[in-house]
Amino acid sequence: MKMRVVYHGRSEQKSVPYIFYDDLADMARDSDWLVVIAPGGKGTEGIVSRQVLEALGPEGRIVNVARGTLIDEPAMVDLLQSGGLGGAALDVFADEPKVPEALFALENVVLSPHQGSATHQTRDAMGALLVANLDRHFAGEPLISAVV
């Protein structure tokens, strides 16, 4: 795709051939696309701040397939609406399953269901659980994973 790949993380990975940035805002400033793939939790909550989003700028795009809590969502929505951020592709949100209503009206946003569990093993296990629940239901037994 003839794209220059760079990355940010807790530490530089000497074995990878990509350019490491120790400052996420600097990396965003030098990038057209920011793809967020990181674990959730207190250590990464809000790591994609308003400052990072502003550094990405009006021509920049963000893709978040990690956790919604990694991005300052109100700042992202504000910048997407005002043109301060070029676009977003999102399959996770800060307060799931709630999607900010404003995102539905924006032409520069693509929304989709979370695909993080889309592995053959996970889908096979989900199918097996469904069949096991059906077997129990028709046998009059309690379900393994009843939703109440």
Backbone torsions as a table, in degrees:
resi	resn	phi	psi	omega
1	MET	NA	1.1	177.2
2	LYS	55.1	44.6	-179.0
3	MET	-116.7	140.8	176.9
4	ARG	-83.3	123.8	-179.0
5	VAL	-101.2	130.0	175.5
6	VAL	-130.5	167.4	-179.4
7	TYR	-151.3	160.2	174.7
8	HIS	-128.0	144.7	177.6
9	GLY	-166.3	-177.6	179.2
10	ARG	-62.4	-33.2	178.8
11	SER	-151.6	157.5	178.9
12	GLU	-69.7	138.7	177.7
13	GLN	-101.2	101.8	-173.9
14	LYS	-61.6	-21.9	-175.4
15	SER	-87.0	-3.2	179.7
16	VAL	-103.5	146.5	-174.9
17	PRO	-86.6	12.1	-175.4
18	TYR	-97.7	160.1	-179.7
19	ILE	-77.2	130.0	179.3
20	PHE	-96.4	135.6	173.1
21	TYR	-115.5	129.6	175.9
22	ASP	-88.2	-7.0	178.0
23	ASP	-123.5	118.2	-175.3
24	LEU	-65.2	-37.6	178.4
25	ALA	-64.1	-40.2	176.7
26	ASP	-62.8	-41.4	178.9
27	MET	-63.8	-43.7	179.5
28	ALA	-61.1	-40.2	179.9
29	ARG	-61.2	-32.7	-178.0
30	ASP	-93.8	6.5	-173.3
31	SER	-120.6	153.9	172.7
32	ASP	-94.1	-32.7	-178.8
33	TRP	-127.6	137.0	173.9
34	LEU	-119.6	111.3	179.9
35	VAL	-101.8	119.1	-175.7
36	VAL	-96.0	113.4	177.8
37	ILE	-137.2	93.2	-176.2
38	ALA	-153.5	157.5	177.1
39	PRO	-71.1	153.2	174.6
40	GLY	-82.6	178.5	178.2
41	GLY	124.4	177.6	-176.4
42	LYS	-60.9	-33.0	-177.6
43	GLY	-70.9	-20.2	-177.7
44	THR	-121.4	-1.4	-178.8
45	GLU	-59.6	124.8	178.6
46	GLY	70.8	16.1	-177.2
47	ILE	-61.2	-32.2	175.0
48	VAL	-91.7	85.7	-174.6
49	SER	-83.1	175.2	173.7
50	ARG	-56.0	-41.5	179.5
51	GLN	-58.6	-43.0	179.6
52	VAL	-66.7	-44.4	-180.0
53	LEU	-64.0	-40.6	177.3
54	GLU	-65.4	-35.2	177.8
55	ALA	-66.8	-34.2	176.6
56	LEU	-64.3	-41.9	168.0
57	GLY	82.8	-179.0	-174.1
58	PRO	-68.0	-17.5	176.1
59	GLU	-99.3	-7.4	-176.3
60	GLY	-86.5	154.8	179.0
61	ARG	-129.1	146.5	177.3
62	ILE	-119.2	139.4	174.9
63	VAL	-122.4	123.2	178.4
64	ASN	-120.8	111.6	176.4
65	VAL	-121.1	21.8	-175.8
66	ALA	-105.4	-92.0	177.7
67	ARG	-139.7	141.7	-178.4
68	GLY	-64.1	-25.9	-177.1
69	THR	-73.1	-9.7	-179.6
70	LEU	-74.2	-23.1	-176.6
71	ILE	-107.2	139.8	170.2
72	ASP	-70.0	90.0	-171.9
73	GLU	-61.5	-45.0	177.4
74	PRO	-59.1	-39.9	177.7
75	ALA	-65.0	-41.5	179.4
76	MET	-61.8	-46.0	179.5
77	VAL	-61.5	-45.2	179.2
78	ASP	-58.6	-46.5	-178.0
79	LEU	-69.9	-35.5	175.9
80	LEU	-65.1	-40.0	179.8
81	GLN	-69.8	-37.2	-175.3
82	SER	-87.8	-9.0	-177.1
83	GLY	89.5	4.1	178.3
84	GLY	-74.1	-13.9	176.8
85	LEU	-134.7	133.1	-172.5
86	GLY	-69.0	-38.1	-177.6
87	GLY	-177.6	171.3	-179.9
88	ALA	-149.7	143.7	170.5
89	ALA	-123.8	119.3	-169.7
90	LEU	-133.2	136.3	170.4
91	ASP	-128.1	12.2	175.2
92	VAL	-141.5	154.1	-175.0
93	PHE	-142.4	156.4	-174.0
94	ALA	-61.9	-38.6	-175.7
95	ASP	-121.2	61.0	-177.2
96	GLU	-64.3	142.0	11.1
97	PRO	-91.0	11.8	-178.3
98	LYS	-76.5	128.4	175.7
99	VAL	-104.7	130.7	178.2
100	PRO	-53.2	124.4	-176.4
101	GLU	-53.5	-37.3	-177.2
102	ALA	-60.7	-28.1	-177.5
103	LEU	-66.5	-29.7	-177.7
104	PHE	-65.0	-27.3	-175.9
105	ALA	-89.6	-6.2	-173.3
106	LEU	-91.1	130.5	179.0
107	GLU	-73.2	-19.9	-176.0
108	ASN	-97.6	22.2	-177.6
109	VAL	-131.3	136.1	172.8
110	VAL	-116.9	127.7	-179.8
111	LEU	-117.1	140.6	176.5
112	SER	-150.3	162.2	174.3
113	PRO	-64.3	153.7	-178.9
114	HIS	-64.2	130.5	-177.4
115	GLN	-107.5	7.4	-175.1
116	GLY	-60.8	-24.3	-179.5
117	SER	-96.8	12.9	-174.0
118	ALA	-81.6	61.7	172.7
119	THR	-111.5	158.4	178.8
120	HIS	-60.4	-42.3	-178.4
121	GLN	-63.3	-45.1	-178.8
122	THR	-66.2	-44.2	-179.7
123	ARG	-66.2	-37.4	175.7
124	ASP	-62.2	-43.4	179.3
125	ALA	-65.1	-38.4	178.0
126	MET	-64.6	-41.5	177.9
127	GLY	-64.9	-41.7	178.5
128	ALA	-63.5	-38.9	177.8
129	LEU	-65.1	-41.0	177.4
130	LEU	-59.7	-47.7	-179.9
131	VAL	-63.5	-42.5	178.8
132	ALA	-62.1	-41.0	177.0
133	ASN	-64.7	-40.9	177.4
134	LEU	-63.4	-43.6	177.6
135	ASP	-57.6	-45.7	-180.0
136	ARG	-66.3	-41.9	179.9
137	HIS	-58.1	-50.4	-176.9
138	PHE	-73.3	-16.0	174.3
139	ALA	-90.2	-1.0	-179.2
140	GLY	73.8	22.7	-178.8
141	GLU	-102.9	159.4	176.8
142	PRO	-63.3	143.5	179.9
143	LEU	-74.1	151.3	177.9
144	ILE	-67.1	-40.4	-175.9
145	SER	-134.7	62.8	-179.8
146	ALA	-64.9	139.9	175.0
147	VAL	-105.2	122.0	-177.8
148	VAL	-113.8	NA	NA
